[in-house]
Amino acid sequence: MQPPTGDLSTLGWAWSSYEQTDTVTRQFRKDLSTTRQVAVVEWLIDGEPLTERMRFPNGTPCDDLTLMHDAPNFPPAAVASLRALLLLAGAEQEPVQFSDGRVGILFCPCGDLYCGAVSANVVTSDSTVEWRDIAYQDGNTEQIGVSEVAAFTLMFERAPYESTITALLEDWAARAEDPRAGTTTP
């Protein structure tokens, strides 16, 4: 088997957080808002957050996230997302995969694919995995490239890629079964 050619990236991950604000509307009284930091696993490409590569030309950051949130209802979605990145098909893929086969990589903080997502075609060979044509994809029309961020492709060496995703999958599958299980958040 020939070693992969071209520029290979290294896929990693790190805990990060985002600010979530919940507002309760009350009649005849001031609305109540609470803000909290929510822990989320962020994809790292060669040590840098993937969201940085998705930054808009005007400097606005990408606010899409992985589905690996420290929120009570996200572990099953995280499991489906990780399985899709390993091309393990299942009925649970609907919330993480578009009808054209593209896999969601980063999602709206609500986790709904229909809000749109950063998606890619995941393609494997004997020695590599590619995330081809990474771009924003509209959740309603499924149109690709719905932002000013140009599509790009990342290629990973297959064994380390699968090892990274599989370790995360085991952790998040345990969280889906028991929310107290899994890696401790920061």
N, C-alpha and C positions, 0 to 999 in steps of 0.2 A: 504494500500500500504506500502510495506517495504521500509525503507530508503536505499539509495544506500550503498553498501559495497565497500571496497577497497579504494585506494587512489584517492581522487577527486582533480582535479586541478581547479583553478579559471582562467577564461579567461578574460583578460582585453585588453586595447589598450592604446597607447600613440603616440603623434606626434613625429616623428623623421625626419631625412633628409638624403639624399644621394647626392653625387656630380655627376652631369651630365655634360659631355663635348660633345659639338656639334662641328664638324669640317666641314668646307666648303672647298672643293678642288677647287683650281683655277688654270687654265692653265697659265704657264709662270710666276706665282707669288706665293709668300708664301701662304700656306693654312691658312685660318682664323679659329681659335678655340676660342670658348667661353665656360666658365665653370660657372655653377650656382648651388646653393643648391636647391634641390627639396624636398618639404615637403611630407612626406608619413606616413600613419598610420601603426604602427608596432604592431603585436600581442604580448601581454604579457601573459606569463603562470606563475601564482603565482608571479607576479610582475617582472619577468625576460623576456627579449626578446626571442621569439621563435628562432630567428636566432642564438642565443648563443647555443641552443641545437643542432643546425644543423652545428656547427663549425666542420671543418675537423680535423682529428687527428693531422695533422701537424700544427694546429693553425690557418690556413686560415679561415677567416670568411665566412659565407654564405652571398652571395651578392644578393640573391633573396629577393623579396619584396612582400607586398600585392599589390593589384590593386587599393588601395585607395591612389592615387597620387594627388598632387596638380598640375596636368597637364591638359590642356584643353580637351584632348580626353579620359581621363580615367574614369570619373564618370559612364558612362553606363557599362563599364567592372567591376567597383567596385560593382555596383548594381547586376550584374549577379553573381559575386563571392559570395556576401553575401547571395543572394537567394539560391545558391547551398549549402552553409553551413547550411541553414535551411531546406534543402531538398525540396525546392519549385521549381519544374521542370518548364522549359519554353524553348522556342526556343532559347533564348539568352544563354543557358548553354553551347553551343558548345565551346566557347572560354575559358571556365573555368573548363570544365569537360572532362576527358578522356573517350574514348569509352567503357572502362571496368567499368565505373561508379565512378572511383576515382575522388575526387574533388581537384582542385588545391588550395593550401593554400598560398604558396609563389611562385612568378613568376620571370622570367627574368625581369630586369628593362624595357625592351621594351614592356612587357606585353603579348608577344606571347607565348601561351601554347606550341607551337611546338618547342620552344627553350628548352623545358623541364621545370619541376616545382617540387616543394615539394608538394606532394599530399598525400591524406589519404582516406580511406573508412570512410564515415560518417554514423554512426549507432546510432539509437535512441531507447530508451526504454521509459516506462512511466516516469521514474525519472532521466535518464541520457542521455548524448550524448557522443559518443566516436569518436575520431579521431583515427582510427585503422591503424596500420602499416604505420605511417608517414615515408616517404622516398622520395628520389629523384626519379623522373620518367622521362624517356627519352621521348622527344616529338615526335620523329619519330617512334621508335619501340614500345613505351609505356612500355618498360621493367622497372621493379621496382627495386630499390636498385642499381642504377648505380653510386654510390659513396661509399666511405669508411665509411660513416656515417650509423651506424646500425639503422634499423627501430625500432620505438617505438610507443607506444599507449598512448594517453591522454584521461582521462574520466572527464567529467564536470557534475555538477548538472544541470539538464535540464532547470529549470525556470530561473536562473541567466544567463545561456548561451544564451538562446533565447532572454532574455531582452537586453543583450549586443549587440547581432547581430541585433536585430530589431531596436534598437536606431540608430546604424550605418546605417542600411538600409534606414531608414527614412531620415537621413541626406544626404546620397549619392544619393538617388532618387531625392531629392530636387535639389542637385547640377547638376544632369543629365538634369533636366528641365530648370534650371537657374544657370549658373556657378557662379553667385554672391551669391547664397543661401548657406545655410549650416553652419556648425561650422567653425569658423575662425581658420585658421592655425596659428602656433606659429610665 
